[in-house]
Amino acid sequence: MAQRVEYNPMEAAYSALIEHGLEGADEALRIIVNEASKIERAQFLHARPHERTPERADYANGFKPKTMMTRVGEQTFDVPQVRGGGFYPSALDKGTRTERALNVALAEM
């Protein structure tokens, strides 16, 4: 039987900063935004990944890359998709390629 390995995104973000100092800030930002987007999608769907609930609104449908220019350089984020559409993470303003929307969304968290 295969053992399931738990992935902790905050530990990965901390590790990027610890190992690379401020040079790792870009990787830490990417990890945090990707995780926040997954959490927001789970709230939108009313179900976590692989969970079946009567309240479930739709189904997850993978990720799409989105590249944005941030202060720490160009970043490519994984945008969670929903099968029926109608979902887009608030941390990544649809249509914009700068960190303006990212700043607002992260400040609200």
VEXDRENMAR-393648 format. One record per residue (C-alpha): residue number from 0; residue in three letters; chain; x, y, z. Coordinates in nm, 4 decimals, decimal comma, always signed. Layout:
REM residues N
<rec seq="NUM" type="ALA" mol="A" east="X" north="Y" up="Z"/>
...
REM end
This chain:
REM residues 109
<rec seq="0" type="MET" mol="A" east="+0,0000" north="+0,0000" up="+0,0000"/>
<rec seq="1" type="ALA" mol="A" east="+0,1365" north="+0,3418" up="-0,0947"/>
<rec seq="2" type="GLN" mol="A" east="+0,1921" north="+0,5926" up="+0,1801"/>
<rec seq="3" type="ARG" mol="A" east="+0,0394" north="+0,9340" up="+0,1274"/>
<rec seq="4" type="VAL" mol="A" east="+0,2879" north="+1,2183" up="+0,1644"/>
<rec seq="5" type="GLU" mol="A" east="+0,1404" north="+1,5386" up="+0,3062"/>
<rec seq="6" type="TYR" mol="A" east="+0,2420" north="+1,8655" up="+0,1414"/>
<rec seq="7" type="ASN" mol="A" east="+0,2378" north="+2,1764" up="+0,3580"/>
<rec seq="8" type="PRO" mol="A" east="+0,2496" north="+2,4864" up="+0,1356"/>
<rec seq="9" type="MET" mol="A" east="+0,3448" north="+2,7205" up="+0,4194"/>
<rec seq="10" type="GLU" mol="A" east="+0,6467" north="+2,5041" up="+0,5024"/>
<rec seq="11" type="ALA" mol="A" east="+0,7465" north="+2,5158" up="+0,1356"/>
<rec seq="12" type="ALA" mol="A" east="+0,7157" north="+2,8971" up="+0,1344"/>
<rec seq="13" type="TYR" mol="A" east="+0,9202" north="+2,9230" up="+0,4552"/>
<rec seq="14" type="SER" mol="A" east="+1,1826" north="+2,6903" up="+0,3100"/>
<rec seq="15" type="ALA" mol="A" east="+1,2189" north="+2,9076" up="-0,0003"/>
<rec seq="16" type="LEU" mol="A" east="+1,2822" north="+3,2109" up="+0,2202"/>
<rec seq="17" type="ILE" mol="A" east="+1,5148" north="+3,0289" up="+0,4604"/>
<rec seq="18" type="GLU" mol="A" east="+1,7223" north="+2,8669" up="+0,1875"/>
<rec seq="19" type="HIS" mol="A" east="+1,7432" north="+3,1659" up="-0,0487"/>
<rec seq="20" type="GLY" mol="A" east="+1,6699" north="+3,4705" up="+0,1672"/>
<rec seq="21" type="LEU" mol="A" east="+1,4929" north="+3,7494" up="-0,0187"/>
<rec seq="22" type="GLU" mol="A" east="+1,5903" north="+3,5838" up="-0,3461"/>
<rec seq="23" type="GLY" mol="A" east="+1,3337" north="+3,3172" up="-0,2534"/>
<rec seq="24" type="ALA" mol="A" east="+1,0533" north="+3,5723" up="-0,2081"/>
<rec seq="25" type="ASP" mol="A" east="+0,9286" north="+3,5113" up="-0,5619"/>
<rec seq="26" type="GLU" mol="A" east="+0,8872" north="+3,1379" up="-0,4988"/>
<rec seq="27" type="ALA" mol="A" east="+0,7250" north="+3,1992" up="-0,1573"/>
<rec seq="28" type="LEU" mol="A" east="+0,4769" north="+3,4435" up="-0,3166"/>
<rec seq="29" type="ARG" mol="A" east="+0,3920" north="+3,1939" up="-0,5920"/>
<rec seq="30" type="ILE" mol="A" east="+0,3294" north="+2,9151" up="-0,3387"/>
<rec seq="31" type="ILE" mol="A" east="+0,1094" north="+3,1324" up="-0,1149"/>
<rec seq="32" type="VAL" mol="A" east="-0,1037" north="+3,2732" up="-0,3987"/>
<rec seq="33" type="ASN" mol="A" east="-0,1505" north="+2,9279" up="-0,5538"/>
<rec seq="34" type="GLU" mol="A" east="-0,2613" north="+2,7849" up="-0,2186"/>
<rec seq="35" type="ALA" mol="A" east="-0,4964" north="+3,0780" up="-0,1491"/>
<rec seq="36" type="SER" mol="A" east="-0,6533" north="+3,0225" up="-0,4922"/>
<rec seq="37" type="LYS" mol="A" east="-0,7112" north="+2,6525" up="-0,4175"/>
<rec seq="38" type="ILE" mol="A" east="-0,8725" north="+2,7384" up="-0,0831"/>
<rec seq="39" type="GLU" mol="A" east="-1,0973" north="+2,9959" up="-0,2515"/>
<rec seq="40" type="ARG" mol="A" east="-1,2016" north="+2,7389" up="-0,5158"/>
<rec seq="41" type="ALA" mol="A" east="-1,2902" north="+2,4877" up="-0,2418"/>
<rec seq="42" type="GLN" mol="A" east="-1,5097" north="+2,7519" up="-0,0763"/>
<rec seq="43" type="PHE" mol="A" east="-1,6753" north="+2,8287" up="-0,4116"/>
<rec seq="44" type="LEU" mol="A" east="-1,7432" north="+2,4586" up="-0,4736"/>
<rec seq="45" type="HIS" mol="A" east="-1,8564" north="+2,3921" up="-0,1130"/>
<rec seq="46" type="ALA" mol="A" east="-1,6254" north="+2,0904" up="-0,1134"/>
<rec seq="47" type="ARG" mol="A" east="-1,2556" north="+2,0156" up="-0,0717"/>
<rec seq="48" type="PRO" mol="A" east="-1,0670" north="+1,8148" up="-0,3355"/>
<rec seq="49" type="HIS" mol="A" east="-1,1995" north="+1,4569" up="-0,3674"/>
<rec seq="50" type="GLU" mol="A" east="-1,4817" north="+1,5321" up="-0,1212"/>
<rec seq="51" type="ARG" mol="A" east="-1,8425" north="+1,4509" up="-0,2066"/>
<rec seq="52" type="THR" mol="A" east="-2,1035" north="+1,6659" up="-0,0354"/>
<rec seq="53" type="PRO" mol="A" east="-2,4716" north="+1,7354" up="-0,1079"/>
<rec seq="54" type="GLU" mol="A" east="-2,3896" north="+2,1106" up="-0,1113"/>
<rec seq="55" type="ARG" mol="A" east="-2,1276" north="+2,0734" up="-0,3865"/>
<rec seq="56" type="ALA" mol="A" east="-2,1850" north="+2,3459" up="-0,6485"/>
<rec seq="57" type="ASP" mol="A" east="-1,9589" north="+2,2202" up="-0,9306"/>
<rec seq="58" type="TYR" mol="A" east="-1,6397" north="+2,0248" up="-0,9937"/>
<rec seq="59" type="ALA" mol="A" east="-1,2738" north="+2,1248" up="-1,0087"/>
<rec seq="60" type="ASN" mol="A" east="-1,1217" north="+2,1044" up="-1,3544"/>
<rec seq="61" type="GLY" mol="A" east="-0,7448" north="+2,1463" up="-1,3246"/>
<rec seq="62" type="PHE" mol="A" east="-0,5336" north="+2,4593" up="-1,3523"/>
<rec seq="63" type="LYS" mol="A" east="-0,4272" north="+2,7154" up="-1,6131"/>
<rec seq="64" type="PRO" mol="A" east="-0,1050" north="+2,9153" up="-1,5967"/>
<rec seq="65" type="LYS" mol="A" east="-0,1224" north="+3,2949" up="-1,5681"/>
<rec seq="66" type="THR" mol="A" east="+0,1889" north="+3,5100" up="-1,5897"/>
<rec seq="67" type="MET" mol="A" east="+0,1961" north="+3,8445" up="-1,4096"/>
<rec seq="68" type="MET" mol="A" east="+0,4641" north="+4,1077" up="-1,3570"/>
<rec seq="69" type="THR" mol="A" east="+0,5271" north="+4,1638" up="-0,9838"/>
<rec seq="70" type="ARG" mol="A" east="+0,7901" north="+4,3571" up="-0,7881"/>
<rec seq="71" type="VAL" mol="A" east="+0,9857" north="+4,0368" up="-0,7427"/>
<rec seq="72" type="GLY" mol="A" east="+0,9788" north="+3,9701" up="-1,1168"/>
<rec seq="73" type="GLU" mol="A" east="+0,7614" north="+3,7825" up="-1,3593"/>
<rec seq="74" type="GLN" mol="A" east="+0,5534" north="+3,5142" up="-1,1841"/>
<rec seq="75" type="THR" mol="A" east="+0,3472" north="+3,2331" up="-1,3297"/>
<rec seq="76" type="PHE" mol="A" east="+0,0585" north="+3,1301" up="-1,1055"/>
<rec seq="77" type="ASP" mol="A" east="-0,1635" north="+2,8209" up="-1,1326"/>
<rec seq="78" type="VAL" mol="A" east="-0,5216" north="+2,9441" up="-1,1740"/>
<rec seq="79" type="PRO" mol="A" east="-0,7726" north="+2,6814" up="-1,0526"/>
<rec seq="80" type="GLN" mol="A" east="-1,0476" north="+2,6024" up="-1,3003"/>
<rec seq="81" type="VAL" mol="A" east="-1,4074" north="+2,4951" up="-1,2371"/>
<rec seq="82" type="ARG" mol="A" east="-1,5906" north="+2,2736" up="-1,4849"/>
<rec seq="83" type="GLY" mol="A" east="-1,8964" north="+2,4976" up="-1,5211"/>
<rec seq="84" type="GLY" mol="A" east="-1,7019" north="+2,8246" up="-1,5144"/>
<rec seq="85" type="GLY" mol="A" east="-1,8010" north="+3,1241" up="-1,3077"/>
<rec seq="86" type="PHE" mol="A" east="-1,5009" north="+3,1065" up="-1,0753"/>
<rec seq="87" type="TYR" mol="A" east="-1,1835" north="+3,3153" up="-1,0793"/>
<rec seq="88" type="PRO" mol="A" east="-0,9551" north="+3,3692" up="-0,7761"/>
<rec seq="89" type="SER" mol="A" east="-0,9810" north="+3,7160" up="-0,6246"/>
<rec seq="90" type="ALA" mol="A" east="-0,6026" north="+3,7289" up="-0,5743"/>
<rec seq="91" type="LEU" mol="A" east="-0,5544" north="+3,7270" up="-0,9515"/>
<rec seq="92" type="ASP" mol="A" east="-0,7569" north="+3,9992" up="-1,1208"/>
<rec seq="93" type="LYS" mol="A" east="-0,8917" north="+3,8639" up="-1,4479"/>
<rec seq="94" type="GLY" mol="A" east="-0,7392" north="+4,0374" up="-1,7475"/>
<rec seq="95" type="THR" mol="A" east="-0,4629" north="+4,2240" up="-1,5625"/>
<rec seq="96" type="ARG" mol="A" east="-0,0965" north="+4,1272" up="-1,5807"/>
<rec seq="97" type="THR" mol="A" east="+0,0331" north="+4,3380" up="-1,2908"/>
<rec seq="98" type="GLU" mol="A" east="+0,0374" north="+4,2986" up="-0,9133"/>
<rec seq="99" type="ARG" mol="A" east="-0,2210" north="+4,5740" up="-0,8477"/>
<rec seq="100" type="ALA" mol="A" east="-0,5027" north="+4,3224" up="-0,7977"/>
<rec seq="101" type="LEU" mol="A" east="-0,2713" north="+4,0838" up="-0,6137"/>
<rec seq="102" type="ASN" mol="A" east="-0,1921" north="+4,3533" up="-0,3536"/>
<rec seq="103" type="VAL" mol="A" east="-0,5597" north="+4,4232" up="-0,2880"/>
<rec seq="104" type="ALA" mol="A" east="-0,6531" north="+4,0548" up="-0,2555"/>
<rec seq="105" type="LEU" mol="A" east="-0,3620" north="+3,9676" up="-0,0264"/>
<rec seq="106" type="ALA" mol="A" east="-0,4362" north="+4,2701" up="+0,1945"/>
<rec seq="107" type="GLU" mol="A" east="-0,7955" north="+4,1481" up="+0,2349"/>
<rec seq="108" type="MET" mol="A" east="-0,6753" north="+3,8034" up="+0,3483"/>
REM end
